[in-house]
Amino acid sequence: MSTNMCTDLLLLMLVPRDRIASVTFLAHDAVEVIMPGADRGVAINHGTAEEVVAQQPDLILASPWSTPVMRQLAASTGAPLVEIDSAASFADIRRVTRQMGDLVGEPARAEALVAEMDRKLADLAANPPAQIRRVVVWEGDGNLTGSGTLTDEIIRAAGANNIAGNFPAARHATYSMEELLQARPDAILQGESRFNPPSLRESAGDHRLIRTAFKGRRITYPAALHACGLPQAADAARQLRAEIARVPSGPAPW
């Protein structure tokens, strides 16, 4: 039984569906982006006590932020609860994938997923782009994704320069629209998620000035591949490189 979207996805990659008691209700939209149909026929859960009791799983996969109630309930039912760390690097993805593979009795499958990821990363490294483009993740709320994050590693693997990765403050910083325009990145990256409702942040990220200044320079990426530490993060890097290659040459024209 998985009670976290990221463990949902990794579990679906590692074991056949008939071995999965349930995944969370959040899994479906992310599955449709990454591996359509993989959750077909799998029960869902909302992380409730009743579902744990009814499903009687042999193992409960959770995040480090699982509630004390969930921990107590798992203990009372006798099912071991294992909290799986989030991943902020490709090294973390290797570790977490192998940990999950061992937990569910599929170490060979986990190694195959890691090997495929590493093959793709090695291919990217062996064939760098002719030009290193300057990019930044800017969603409209002013928050930037800097060094020490999986997104930063994906950008670097794609062969681009994350301008927020050079900031003194690690992981996250802030940028107003004026500062963004002054920095003049070659492209801005904006996450696309099917499971987040419309927000004012998305509206700001689609501001008329941004649309005009970055015409042909806005790249959307599947948010699930950046939010969860999955072996498919290498695919995200490959997709990003292809998108950056289509960005007009030279700096933004304003």
Disulfide bonds with the S-S distance in Angstrom:
Cys6-Cys228 1.99
